[in-house]
Amino acid sequence: MAQFYSAKRRVTTRQIITVTVNDLDPFGQGVARHNGKALFINGLLPTESAEIQITEDKKQYARGQVKRRLNDSPERVAPRCPHFGVCGGCQQQHASVALQQRSKQAALARLMKHDVDEVIAAEPWGYRRRARLSLSYQPKSQQLQMGFRKANAADIIDIVQCPVLVPALEALLPAVRECLSGLKARQHLGHVELVLADNGPLMVLRHTAALPATDREKLEQFSHSHQLALYLAPQSEVLERVSGEDAPWYSADGLRLTFSPRDFIQVNDGVNQKMVATAIDWLDIQPDDRVLDLFCGMGNFTLPLARRAASVVGVEGVPALVEKAQQNAARNGLHNVTFFHENLEEDVTRQAWAKNGFDKILLDPARAGASGVMQHVVKLAPRRVVYVSCNPATLARDSEALLAAGYQIQRMAMLDMFPHTGHLESIVLFEHK
């Protein structure tokens, strides 16, 4: 078959070149320079040299694959997980925790054009209190695969251990696998989710066909023998509690917040506790303050703020979370906080609850950021704004509105919410001068 030249095609060379890495990006890739542009190489750390092959050559950057590493960085460590390098969950277990934190801190500082004052961290291992494991029955081998997706692929990696999971959940993995493998309907299982609440573990099983009575009985017996609450999900939006008397809950600032197994909660409890305390400290809440919490969820920040301020308003775009937040306020005896369901892309300053303005505002948006909200935050003219971010790119974009309105960055911290991964979270204090 004839082949024709295409200007869009960049033919990669099979030539082996030797490079030295001088930086680590937030995703755990070594960064070198070649032909005047950045060259990203998985698996290499700063100060390490290697013979590599170019696998992708773009106008602004290139990617390479290690053929032979010539030396080891003093900050290279042995990965704790036997699945590292294949599983897509962690990208940086080969780097010391100190190096991971420094590289993320430096990346945040570059993006925000401001020094990072501190790193807020907790335990780097055994920190995840939530895990969602894919399930796939293989007819040929008659085996049920249970695990996480392979890096850059849809294949499932069978997980036998996961050292970033809290020990109580990691210890459940073999028993969960054995139980699910013995079900008659194992070919109709979608995924299993494990969550550790403060009042014990819970399991959510997604299944795509009705479970036989014997399977339900086996699952219920399993939940009792392992003292976990069991929920079945026959459809994406349906959740049936099979066992477990009390709703799951976790503590924040000494308060008890109940949640549904499907609700978003911060998976790193240690960092969440410090993050909430930092937000309260940086906002400098006074007894006569009126505070607004945007993207409030079920009250992770709102309720601790209400313990210190005169009044707090929480605004959230998901109705179920607003209802949960109201219930949590009532359970904790907080009567100076009100929650509203609003479309945060619209002008919330026109709502009746915003007429008297706010002294302080906290934002904790999803990865998409809060671009539609920033002009309204500026219009409300608070003295201080704390922005909690899970995406540095949208944080930098949204910050422009505050900086243009006369706010200045007073403090900034990198939140090490997901050690050994490429996730970069942060918290920033803006103050109007």
N, C-alpha and C positions, 0 to 999 in steps of 0.2 A: 504494500500500500504506500502511495506517495505521501511524504510529509512536507508541509509548507512552513516557511518561517513565519513566526508570529512575534510582533514587537512586544507583546505583553508577556511572552514567556521568557523567564530568566533561567537559563541553563546553569545548574550548579556544577561546580568542578569536583572531581573526585580526588583532587590534590590534597595531600595531608600538610597542614601548616602547624607551626608551633606558636602558641600564644600564652600570655600570662594574665591571669584575672586580677583586676584591681578593685573590684567592687562586688557587692551582692545586692541584687534587686529585692524588693519586698516579696517576690514570689519564689525566692530561693535559687534563682538563676545567677551563675557567675557572669560578670560583665567584663569583657576585654575590648580592646580597640583593634580594628583591622581595616585597612584601606580607608582610614578617616571616619569610620562609623562604628557604632556600638555593635558588639558581637555577643549574643546571649548563648550561654552554654549551661545546660542542666548538669548538676552534679559537681561543678567546680566551685571552689571557695577562693576568696582573696588571698593573694601570694602564691597560689598554685599555678604551675605551668603544665601544659598538656599538649600532646599531638591531637589535633582535631580535624574533622572533615566538615566543610561547609554543607549544610543541608537546605538552607534557604537564604537567598540573597536578594534583599529588597533595596530600594533606593536609600532609605533612611537607616536601615539596620540589617543585620544578618543573624542567622542561628547556626550553631555548630554542634556536632556530636563528638564526645570524647572517644578517642581510639586508644590512647595510652596516657595515664596521668604520670607526670615526671617527678612530682614531690607532693608531700602532704602539708596542709596548713596546720599550725599548732591548735587551731580551733576546730579542726575536723574531729568528730566524735562518732562512735559506733552507734548506728540507729538501734533503738530498743525494739522496734517492731519487725518481725520477720517478713511482713508484707510491704515494707517500705521500698519505694522504687517501682512497685507494680500497682499497688492500691493508689487511687487518686485522692485519698483523704489528706495526707500530709506531704509536704514538699521539702521540709527543711530539717528532718531528724538527723542529717549528717553534719549539721552545723551546731556549734555550742549555742546555748540559750542566749548568752551575752552577745554573740555575733548577730543572731536573729534580731534581737531587740535594737542593737545599734543600727543595723541596716534599715529597719523599719522607721526608726527615729530619724535617720538621715533623709530617707525618702519623704517623710512627712514635712520635715523642715524645708527641703527643696521645693516641694509643691506649694507650701503655704508662704514661702519666703520669710520665715520667722523661726527663731530658735524654739526647740522643744524643751520645756522646762524639766519634765520628768517622765519616767515610764511607770505606769501603774500596772502591776503584775501580781499574780498569786502563784500557786503551784503549777509548774510547767507540765506535769504528768498527772494523769488521773483526774482531769478537770472537767471533762464533758459529761453533763448529767442528762444528755439526750442523744439518741442515735437512731437513725432510720436505716434498716438493713433490707436490701432487695432480696427477693426470693424467686428461684427459678427451678422448676423440676425438669430433670434431664431424663427422658424416657429410656434412652439407650443404656445408660448406666444405672437407671432407677435411683438416682441420688438427687437430693434437694440441695441446691446451692443456696447459701445464705452469706451475704457479705455486702461490701461496698463496690462501686463501679471502678473499673480499671482506669488509670490515668489516660485521658483523651480517647476513651472507648466506652462502648456500652456493655462490654463483658463484665460479669460479676467475678470478683475475687473472693473465694471462700475464706472467711475470716475465722481464725481459731483463737486469736487474741487481739486486743486493741488497747495499748498502754495509755492512750489519751482519754479513754473512758474512765469514769469514776469506778473504783474497784468493785463496788456492788453490782454494777451493770456488766463489767467485763467478766466477772465470775459467773454470770447467768448464761453467757453465750453457749457453752457446750450443752447445757440442759435445754435451752430453748431450741437449739438445732435438733436434738434428739426427739423432743416432743413433737415438733412440726414435721419431722421426717416420718413419724409414725402415723400421721393422719391419713385417712382414706382420701381426703380432698386435697392432698398436698400439691397436685397439679393446678389447683385453682387459687393458690396463694399469691398475693401481689407483693407485699412487704410487711415487715414487722417493725414496730417502733417501741423502743425501750426508753423510759423516762424515770429518773430518780427524783421524786418529790421529797420534801422534808418528812412527810409521814409515810414514806416507803416507796418501793418501786411500782411501776405500772407497765403494762404491755398492751399495745394496740395492734391487732392483727387485721390486715386488709385481705379480704377474700372476694373472689369474683363469681362464685357460685354458692348456693346454699350449702351449709355444712351439715353432714349427717348427724343424727342425735348422738352417736357414739363419739364423734369428733368433739362436739360441744362438751360432752361429759369429760372427755380426756383433758381438754383445755381447762375446764373448771377445776378438775382435780389438780392439774399442774399449778394453777394459780394459788390454790390453797396450800399445797405442799411447799411452795417457794415464797409464800406470804407476799404475793403481789396482786394488785388490782388488774382485772382483765377487761378489756374493751374489744368488741368486734366491730369491724367496719365493712358491712356488705356492699356499701356504696361510698363514693368519695365524701358525700356530705352527711352520711348517716353514721352515728356512733351509738353502740349499744353496750351498756355496762353490764357485765356478766357477774363479776365479783368485786368486792371492795366496798366497804360501807360509806366511807367519808370521801369527799371530793379532795383531789390532790392540792397541796398548798406548799408555798415556800415562804421564807421570811426575808424581809428587806427593812433595814433600819428598825428591827424589833417588831415590825408589823407582820401579820399573817395574810398573805395574798393567795386566795384560791384561784385555780385555773382549770380549764378543760384540757384534756390531753392534746387537743389540736391547737390550743392557744400558743402564741409565741411567748416564750420566756427566754431570758439570757441563759445560754447553756453553761457559762462559766460562773458559778455562784461566787467564788472568791473574788473575781474581778468585779462582778456586779455590785457586791457589797461596798467595795472601795470606790467604785464609780459613782454610786448614789451619794456616798458621803462627800466625795469631791465636788459634785454638782451643788450640793447644799452649802458647802464651805465657800465655793467660788461665788455663788450668787449672794452670799452674805445676807441670808434671810433675817429680817427683823420682824418683831411682833406686830407691826402695823403695815407690813407689806401686802400688796395685792399681786399675786403671781399667776402667770399663764403657762400651762404645760401643753405644747402642741405635739401631736402624734403620741398621745399619752398612753395608748394601749389600755391595760387594765389597772394602771396606777402605780407602776414600778417606781417612778419618781414623784408622781402627784401626791400620793398619800404621805410619804416622808416629808414633803414640802409643807403639807397641810398641818403637820405637827408643830410647825414653827412660825407660819405666816398667819396674818389676819384672815385671809381668804385665798383660795386657790381655785382656778377654773381649768379643767382638763378637757381637751378637744381631740376627738378621734374620728377617723373616717369609717371604721368598721363597727356597725351597730352592736354586734354581740360583745365586743370588747368594752363598749360604753356601758352596757348592762352589767358586765362582770365588774367593772370599776366601781359602779354605784353600789353593788353588793359588797365589795371589799371595803368601801368607805363605811358602810353601815355596820359591818361586822367588827370593824376596828373603832367604832364609836367616834368617827370624825364627821362633824356636822358643818364644817366651814369650807367644804369642798363640793363643787358641782361639776357634773360631766355633761358634755354635749356631743351629739353626733352631727358633724358638719362635713361638707365637701371642702377640704382645705385648699383647693385650687380657687375657690371663690373668696370674695372680700369678707373675711370674718369680722373686720372692724365695724361692719354695719349691724352686727347682731347686738341685741339688747344687752347681753352680758359683757360686751366690750366697751360700752359707752363711757364707763368711768376710768378706762385705761388701766395699765399695769405698770408696776414698779420694776418687775423682773420677768423675763421670759426664758423658758427652757424649750429646746427643740430636740427631738430624737427621731428623725425621719428614717425611712427605709433607704435602700441603696440608691434609689432614684433621686434622693435629696429633697429639697424643699424650695425649688426655684419659684413655684407659684405662690409661695407664702412670704418670701422675704420682703417684698414691697409692703405687705401688710404689717409685718413685724416692725419695719422702719416707721410706718405711719403711727403705730401705737407708741413709739418713742420711749421704750423702757430704758432705765439707767444701765442695766446689765442684761446681757444675753449669754446663755450657755448653750452651745451647740454640741450635741453628741452625735458622732458620725461613724458609720460603718463603711464609708466609701470616700477616700480622700479626694478623688476627682470632683465629686459633687459638692463636697465641703468647700474646696477652693473656689468653685464657681459661685456657690451661694454666699460665700464670704464677701464677694465683691460688692454686693448691695449694701452690706453693713459698713464696709470700709468707705464706700462712696458717701454714705450718710453721716460720716464723722465718728464712727466707732473705731476703736483700736483694739488689737489683740493684746490682752494683758497677760494671759497664761495659756499654755497649751501642753497637753500630755498625750503620749501614745498609750493606748489601752492594749495591753497584751492579752486580748480576749481569746485568741486562738493560737497558742504556741505551736510551732512546727508547721504552720500553714502559711499561705500567702495573704491571709486576711489582715488588713491594716485598719484598726479602729482608733478613734481619737476623741478628745474632749477639748473644747476651746472656750475661753472666756473673752467676750467682747464687752468693752465699757465705753460709754459715750463721754467724750472729752469736750 
